[in-house]
Amino acid sequence: MKKNVITKKYTYLMFAVSLILILSCILFNYSLFYGFLGSIILSFCIFLKNGFSKKELLTMIKSGLVECKTLYILILLIGATVSIWLCSGIIPSMIYYGFEYMRGMNFLFASFIITSIISVFMGTAVGTISTIGIALVGIGNGFEIPQYILIGAIISGAFIADKISPISGLLNLTLVTTKTSYKQTIKRMLITFIPIYVLTAVVYYFIGKGYNVNLASCDLDKFQFAIKEGFYISPFLILLPILILVMTSIGIKTIKAISIGLLGGIIVSLSLQNMNLFDVIKAIFWGYKGNTATAELNEILVCGGIFSMIEVALIVMGAVTLNSLYEGTGIIQPIINNIVSNVRTKSGLILKTGLISSILTIITCDQTVGIILPARLLKEKYSEFEVDNTILARTISDTGTVIAPLMPWNVNSLIISIILGVTAIDYAPYAVLCYISPIITFIFAFLFKSKKEFLVK
């Protein structure tokens, strides 16, 4: 393998153009895949010009893509499963009983709690915001709580999906690139997640208490009536997503667990929701849109199915391909080595990991690169310091993954602004979990400097 054949001039040129292409895609509302594709073509040409053969470069790309092959299947499977869980009444049942639980509670606090629970079962922050999030904002419009505060609480709950949900595409990308399993990693994640969650919930409880608003039954009745009219609703339907969480937690492979969840949703759709086989197949591939008596509810009970996830899979493949070229040609490793060369302690390594992941998420406007680069390039450093890769996975999830909605230029922020009509500048100060999470992670790293179970294999 050729080393150091790319000059700094070409290295910075590739980085700068890649960043410009990605930012342009966001600015002009094109898929990020085109930004990655342009970056790949440019980098490929520069590497060819500087001595690498076409065969070498294609081998690098193939190796990177094959390593993550199960992830692409998983992303498409998640799209099918969430769509089927909508039409089977599973997600509507969660919303229905979530609203029942909220009655008479501190509305801001309850919104965070119910959003966080549903997000774990849906596995997508944006999907959670565009379903239960829209409903909660609609219900909360008549209350005294400013909309940007309520949206901050909803975002905090929703982004728990990307941190710990076993059916989250981002979490599974983290697990694949760090070569860890969900069963291994979730144990370590809970060490920081529990205090993060409790502290966030306390903050929202006291903010909500200050507004002294309790939820009126009539605001919930409208949604609950429409859900019950449109679906067969039962608490037993919620057992299926709970089963998926249990299966992944005890070590069953995620693809197998989600496949069981998809099959269960299909059976429920055919037997309890009176859907025909054609409609079920249509929902799997082309998605589902609610057909209840309430137009507001129909607007939030929407999922695009497998075809809607193809773009997500292509973006991940683009990021993996670009990273494989950078990593295989050796241009990234010296930069990472310079950043971590002065690291002398385990806590310092964790701090640098969080900073690298966060900076990459900030400058590339998406979490994908902020996951892939530190996950793949810091594994050797973690081995050198005898720190388990589950800590690497947790640090990335606690930092680069969850800070995404705080930057106004980030893809997540732009989507949230379109869905809810409030910009990141307004809601970011109240998206408490998104900035408490990295703070708590760094605090825990400093608290456990010695060789304790928190850090050591």
Secondary structure, DSSP 8 states (H G I E B T S, - for coil): ---S-S-HHHHHHHHHHHHHHHHHHHHTT--HHHHHHHHHHHHHHHHHHTT--HHHHHHHHHHHHHHTHHHHHHHHHHHHHHHHHHHTTHHHHHHHHHHHHHTTSBHHHHHHHHHHHHHHHH--HHHHIIIIIHHHHHHHTTSSS-HHHHHHHHHHHHTHHHHH-TT-HHHHHHHHHHT--HHHHHHHHHHHHHHHHHHHHHHHHHHHHHHT-B--HHHHHHHHHHHHHHS---GGGGHHHHHHHHHHHTT--HHHHHHHHHHHHHHHHHHTS---HHHHHHHHHH-EE--SS-HHHHHHSEE-HHHHHHHHHHHHHHHHHHHHHHHHTTSSHHHHHHHHTT--SHHHHHHHHHHHHHHHHHHHSSHHHHHHHHHHHSHHHHHHTTB-HHHHHHHHHHTTTTTGGGSTTSHHHHHHHHHHS--HHHHGGG-HHHHHHHHHHHHHHHHT-SS-TTTB-
